Amino acid sequence: MEYLLRFIQTHETFRLPEIQALADLEGIPMEVVSYSLDSPFCTLKLPDDDAARRLLSRSITAKAIYALWGSGANYPALHASVVETSTPWWPQFQGQTFKFTIDSFQGSRTHADICELINSFAYMSFTGPVALKNPDLRFCVLEDWAFDAQAHGSSTPQHLYLGRLVGTSQREIVGKYDLKKRRYISTTSMDAELALITANIALARPGAIFYDPFVGTGSFPVACAHFGALAFGSDIDGRAIRGKGGRNLRANFAQYDLAPGFGDSFVADLTNSPLRPGRYLDGIVCDPPYGVREGLKVLGHREKRVGPVYDGPDAHHLQPGYVPPKRPYSFSAMVGDLLAFAAASLVEDGRLAFWMPTANEEEVRLEVPGHPELELLSV
Ligand SMILES: C[S@@+](CC[C@H](N)C(=O)[O-])C[C@H]1O[C@@H](n2cnc3c(N)ncnc32)[C@H](O)[C@@H]1O
């Protein structure tokens, strides 16, 4: 059966990877019938309404999903398609309360227009009363207007759909996790919406163990815990984790009542990871340091040294207040280490979802790195 997915028209390149990940997570067979980066409307084949509802239930890049009752390039074509497609379905919905709305993408309608358009579907002759609050059935006429079309005098959208609402997404939580309202953030905290999308793409879910090796203020683990995962994090800089005056990584979990989803945090350098080797991580989500504003550093000496350093009876690293030395490192080496760590510690079908810049400071394009034991799913 065909369904119409109403995406947001932003973060376009993340939309299909997120929906495909959610289909994989729910074990839903899904066929994309039509999709374009320039449009928020996508048609899909799905087994049934229940699958459509489950597919959308935790999406961030989609708003809603509709059973597709018809589509066309103009209103006469839409009505013809509605009659042809949906007539057999009308009897099962007789007697239910219903409501019609209009969703005009890149367009607007006057109140009079809206009433006239809704009335033009009167031939469907539903007998149930109209209910504006909590109706049993919600129909939506979705109009796809070309960019700026109305400003240039056009009075017709470029495509139209009629859908019966089947399910909605979790877009409303984007506001809840907004960084402006978060207890503890820094200049490098990841945007809440993007962290939630990343957690979806990585399949964060109840019973799964997730890890962020560059945790900072914890945007990714918070997003993973929202979707039910047990989330750990580490950072080379303990100050990032500890924060100040009660504003810290742990406080962010507490703010959203996610304390049970906080595994723990520790101070560590990814390139010298203290974690027990083995495959026990279901997902790794992170944004490694890009080394753009501040040079990238990892633990170690500039010159290769063997053994501890002494300037008295005790070795340096055993003295109180010891600060380990750091040496410069390159972004590509860091990403190489991240991929090697992921290949060695993810369970089978576990996912690594990470952010990287598309170009370096000299505007030279950075290639997406690969690893022989990892399959590239999406860029
Ligand atoms: C881009 S920030 C991550 C921000 C984080 N996602 C957040 O939402 O707050 C990168 C983090 O990596 C840490 N870092 C830098 N080098 C590291 C290393 N070698 N191992 C582990 N963490 C490192 C930095 O201290 C910084 O907190």
The ligand as an ORCA input file, in Angstrom:
! r2SCAN-3c Opt
* xyz 0 1
  C      33.794     18.706     18.904
  S      34.014     18.427     20.624
  C      32.686     17.346     21.013
  C      31.522     18.083     21.578
  C      30.434     17.185     22.079
  N      29.839     16.390     21.012
  C      29.329     17.999     22.769
  O      28.182     17.942     22.327
  O      29.652     18.714     23.725
  C      35.393     17.376     20.634
  C      35.804     16.883     22.016
  O      36.870     15.950     21.836
  C      37.758     16.073     22.924
  N      39.051     15.492     22.484
  C      40.051     16.080     21.785
  N      41.037     15.194     21.553
  C      40.641     14.012     22.101
  C      41.227     12.715     22.187
  N      42.417     12.453     21.662
  N      40.522     11.731     22.823
  C      39.314     11.994     23.394
  N      38.733     13.211     23.357
  C      39.376     14.194     22.709
  C      37.788     17.558     23.230
  O      38.186     17.795     24.572
  C      36.329     17.959     22.962
  O      35.576     17.926     24.156
*
